[in-house]
Structures are given as structure tokens and as C-alpha cells.
Amino acid sequence: MADAAVEVAGLAKAYGSVQAVDGLSFEIARAGVTALLGPNGAGKTTTVEICEGFRRPDAGTVRVLGLDPLRDSRDLRPRVGVMLQAGGCYPGARTLEMLQLLAAHAAHPLDPRELLERLSLTQVARTTYRRLSGGEKQRLSLGLAVIGRPELVFLDEPTAGLDVQGRRDTWQLIGDLREAGVTVVLTTHAMDEAERLADQVIIIDHGRLVAAGTPAQLTASDGAGQLSFRARPGLDLDDLLRGVPAGVTATESAGTYVIRGAVDPALLAAVTSWCAAQGILAQDLRVQQRSLEDVFVELTAGPPAVTP
Amino acid sequence: MTAVAPAELYRPAPGPAPWPRMLVAQTLIELRLTLRRGESVLLTLIIPVGLLLFFTKVRLLDNERELGGRPIDFIAPGVLALAVLSTAFTGQAIATGFERSYGVLKRLGASALPRGVLLLGKTLGVLAVEVLQIVVLVAVAYALGWHPHGNPLAVVLLLIVGTAAFSALGLLMAGALRAEATLAAANGVYLIFLLLGGIVFPLTRLPGAVAGFAKALPGAALATGLRRVLEAGAGLPWGDLGLLALWALVAGIVAARTFRWE
């Protein structure tokens, strides 16, 4: 892809005997939100830190905005915003001072005070970093990543440790960045976050690529979806199946009907209109698609970490 | 609150600021943070002023022939050297060590700020604190009856080369050791220098072998150099300057090779 924001090919990085990243390849298109999803220790942070130019890969190539993160660091850094997983601030610096410091590095920065407002940090503008709560630190760190108006941001676990409101604010800001045409690359081990925010999901486990695609592609029911409802027993299922695509199956068990196949709006409409034609009210109608979580568990063969 | 649509607000407009703007911002934050830390004010101002008062009011130093002058004329140059040490070496080493362990250096290294500008900003921050220290200490010393001699330019040159030597040593330590180890070691070195640097008593009071060792250290070179000029009115003390420059060069080269940013 000529205009890829990030291209990673054959990337490998070991720490001692631990192979953190093991032959990883993927591409991230410009604009939109991409989630690097994986369990703890999957190699997400190592991958992102190599893209940010903090670490030197053992093997493989990385191009960020077409540049080499290490060799072209000077040209690349002003164009990229970085949110570290933790720390990164002078403990004695005030919230507003940290934003002003990073604003002074950029040619056309955001107004630090306005950004404070958007991050709900105005109340703690004069509070030193060491006295901020965990959630406030996280939001400040996010602010530092975006204040220089970068075209690409790397957010390492942007919502880890946030409460519900903080998480929602962060999601809102990521949505705003997306709308503004900023390419967002975030790491997360939270399925719902990836499903909700990301245009593209890259699932990593043990330093290897497990799957990549849009959430819809990844959860696409390769026959795995199902519709279920309750009605009086003994309906003519053959008649129902005549009106739906081939490959869909239907079963009944004591008045509970289950229709399996590629669940899409057309199938749902076909089933409900058939019920209407029979004069039946379908009770407890349920649509079950695979969630990203199902995909994740299948692919990584382990339960996903629970977001605190 | 102006209602700017997010799509407009965050629209990418990347690019580095002109480096002088970054330098000013870095210098100001270094200066502010130093002045905000209670322990660094203690180290940079209260202890040196206390030493000036103590050794001029309590007559522990009374052999004027050995001192080369009155106690205040002996102690004032030594305390100026101590001020440089406390800011350029001890304060900077401790602060930089913790900045590294808190990921500040990593974070700043990921922005458009070039490393050279970061280091220059740190140095200017150190120099600004030193100016403040020197103004206060000179005022106190004058109030205590100090009569300095010599060429002020020679004094400034000694202070600058001394700052370079101690900054390089401080960054060398902060870049190689863990933050907690730096905290301990930097304070230990401060104490050693206070005792072996010819600050509060002449090196001649030390046993021969110890005195020889002490004379090779940058602390004694700075204190002795300052005393030659301020107390005795000598011209440029080339020997002391040369020793300080050598320390600055060697420590600077080693620091540049071993410094870890995270």
C-alpha cells in the first residue's frame, strides 16, 4: 500500500530468551482507528515502541508514514503523537505546564487551555502531576499525544485504569481524532473497546499476527450466527426456509425456534415477515452474532483479560 | 468555550516549533521545577548561606596565615564553588535520574524536541539557578565584610568551566545508575567534596596522601582556582582551569557514550 501509515514486515524482537515479537507483519491504512488487540504480554507495546523509534528491532522492517522510525526520527517525531503506557511527566510539573511544554515543541499546537477543557482537566490545571489521580494522569498523557496536532498518534493502552466516565471521554476524543482525519493506532486488551472504536483490528498473540480485518469481517458469521424466538410449537419450518438464502438451517425444540446461518438484516426481516404472515408474534426474539470476544477466544485459545 | 467542531480542532497540522522556542520552554520548566523542589532550595541556597554564616561567626578558622586572609575571604570562594557543585552536579544528577525513571526523558525524546536542545535547556536552567545563587551568596558575603579581588572575568570563566565539569559528571552518574542509586551517590559525592574540596578548611589540614588525591578532584580545582583569584588577586589560574576542562572533557565523552534515555 503506497499510502500506508504504518507498514511492519517480518518484525522480530527478543528480550533475553523471551521472544516478544516473532515475525510480525501488518499494514495500517492512513486515517481511521486501528486497534492492536491481544492479551497481556502479546507483544503490543514492544511493537508500538519499535514504531515510535524507542526500540531497535532484531529483524524485519518498519515504515511509519513512509519513514524509518530510527534513521528518520528527526523528520518523523514532529508528525507523530505518542501516549506512553505510563509516566512521561515531571512529577513536580503542573498539568497545564506539561501541556504548554509539549505545545512549545509544535509549530501549530492546540490551545492548551481548550484541550484541558476537552479532557475535563480544567479543575486540576494547577495541580502537580504527582497529585493527579490515575485517570487524570491517563487523560493528560492523551492530551500530550495530541497537542502538537500530529497526523498519526500511537496510544498505548489509552483507557487502562480509567473509570466509566474517563473511558467514555477518551473514546469521545478518539472518535473526534478519527473524524479530523488523524490516524489512530491504539493497543488494548479490551474487546469491547476494539469493537467499538476500531475501523481495523489486528489481533496479536505471542508476538505473532493472529488475525486482521474490520470488526465486521472478524466477527462475520461464517454460518456462526443465529436467530432465536419462541412461538407455538409445530410451525412449518420448510415453508420458512423457502424464503431465506440457502445454507440457513432451522430447528425447533418445544416452541423454541433457532435459525442458524449468516445473520444479516435481510435474514431478520425475512423471518419476522414470515412470522407476521403466519399471524404469529415471535417472542423473545434474539439476534446473536459472534462478538470480537468469541473470535479472540477462538484464535488465541485463551480467555481475554478482563478490563478493570 | 468556543464551539469548534472536533474535525476542525484536531485537523493535523504537524511540524516542529522553531528551536529557540523549545529552548526557552525547556529552560523555564527546568528552572521552575528546581525552584519548586524544597530539597533543591535547601541544597542550593540554605546550606551554602548557612556555611558562610557559620564559618565567619564561629571562629573555627582563625589561622589567617594558613587561610591566606580573613575567614570570610577564605570561605566565600569555597562556598561559591560549593554552589556550583550543588546545582550542576548534585541537583542535576538527582533530577535527571528521576526524570529518566519516570519516563520524562523518553516522553520528551518522542516529541519534536532535539536532544541537543533538551541538554542545552537543562544547562541554561542550571546556569540560571547558579546566577541566582551567586547573587544571594555574594550579597551575604559582602554583608559579612567580604573584600574580593581579582578579575571578574576570570571568576566567570572558572564558574563556567566548573559548571561544565560538574554537569558532565552529574549526567554521567544519572545516565548510568538507577535513580535511587543516583540520589544516594550524588549526596555522598557532595559530602566528599565538602570535606575534600578545600571548601570549609584548607587542603593543607588533610593528611598528605588524602590531600594529593583531593587536589586531583574537580571540586578542589574549582575552589582553589576561585580562591587564587578572589582572595589573592591572581590572574587566570591556568592549572586549575586546565584540570577542570580535562574533567569536563573526559566525563562528557563517557556520559555521551553511556547515557541511557530510559
Chai-1 contact restraints between the chains, C-beta under 6 A:
chainA,res_idxA,chainB,res_idxB,connection_type,confidence,min_distance_angstrom,max_distance_angstrom,comment,restraint_id
A,E52,B,A110,contact,1.0,0.0,6.0,A-B,restraint_1
A,R77,B,A112,contact,1.0,0.0,6.0,A-B,restraint_2
A,P78,B,P14,contact,1.0,0.0,6.0,A-B,restraint_3
A,P78,B,G15,contact,1.0,0.0,6.0,A-B,restraint_4
A,P78,B,P16,contact,1.0,0.0,6.0,A-B,restraint_5
A,P78,B,A112,contact,1.0,0.0,6.0,A-B,restraint_6
A,R79,B,P14,contact,1.0,0.0,6.0,A-B,restraint_7
A,V82,B,A110,contact,1.0,0.0,6.0,A-B,restraint_8
A,L84,B,G103,contact,1.0,0.0,6.0,A-B,restraint_9
A,L84,B,R107,contact,1.0,0.0,6.0,A-B,restraint_10
A,G87,B,Y102,contact,1.0,0.0,6.0,A-B,restraint_11
A,G87,B,G103,contact,1.0,0.0,6.0,A-B,restraint_12
A,G88,B,G103,contact,1.0,0.0,6.0,A-B,restraint_13
A,G88,B,R107,contact,1.0,0.0,6.0,A-B,restraint_14
A,Y90,B,L33,contact,1.0,0.0,6.0,A-B,restraint_15
A,Y90,B,V104,contact,1.0,0.0,6.0,A-B,restraint_16
A,G92,B,L33,contact,1.0,0.0,6.0,A-B,restraint_17
A,G92,B,R36,contact,1.0,0.0,6.0,A-B,restraint_18
A,L101,B,A25,contact,1.0,0.0,6.0,A-B,restraint_19
A,L101,B,I29,contact,1.0,0.0,6.0,A-B,restraint_20
A,L102,B,S111,contact,1.0,0.0,6.0,A-B,restraint_21
A,A104,B,A17,contact,1.0,0.0,6.0,A-B,restraint_22
A,A104,B,R21,contact,1.0,0.0,6.0,A-B,restraint_23
A,A104,B,M22,contact,1.0,0.0,6.0,A-B,restraint_24
A,A104,B,A25,contact,1.0,0.0,6.0,A-B,restraint_25
A,H105,B,A17,contact,1.0,0.0,6.0,A-B,restraint_26
A,H105,B,M22,contact,1.0,0.0,6.0,A-B,restraint_27
A,H105,B,S111,contact,1.0,0.0,6.0,A-B,restraint_28
A,H105,B,A112,contact,1.0,0.0,6.0,A-B,restraint_29
A,H105,B,L113,contact,1.0,0.0,6.0,A-B,restraint_30
A,A106,B,A17,contact,1.0,0.0,6.0,A-B,restraint_31
A,A107,B,G15,contact,1.0,0.0,6.0,A-B,restraint_32
A,A107,B,A17,contact,1.0,0.0,6.0,A-B,restraint_33
A,H108,B,A13,contact,1.0,0.0,6.0,A-B,restraint_34
A,R149,B,P12,contact,1.0,0.0,6.0,A-B,restraint_35
A,R149,B,A13,contact,1.0,0.0,6.0,A-B,restraint_36
A,P150,B,P14,contact,1.0,0.0,6.0,A-B,restraint_37
A,E151,B,P12,contact,1.0,0.0,6.0,A-B,restraint_38
A,E151,B,P14,contact,1.0,0.0,6.0,A-B,restraint_39
A,D176,B,P6,contact,1.0,0.0,6.0,A-B,restraint_40
A,D176,B,Y10,contact,1.0,0.0,6.0,A-B,restraint_41
A,L177,B,Y10,contact,1.0,0.0,6.0,A-B,restraint_42
A,E179,B,P6,contact,1.0,0.0,6.0,A-B,restraint_43
A,E179,B,A7,contact,1.0,0.0,6.0,A-B,restraint_44
A,A180,B,A7,contact,1.0,0.0,6.0,A-B,restraint_45
A,A180,B,Y10,contact,1.0,0.0,6.0,A-B,restraint_46
A,A180,B,R11,contact,1.0,0.0,6.0,A-B,restraint_47
A,V182,B,Y10,contact,1.0,0.0,6.0,A-B,restraint_48
A,V182,B,P12,contact,1.0,0.0,6.0,A-B,restraint_49
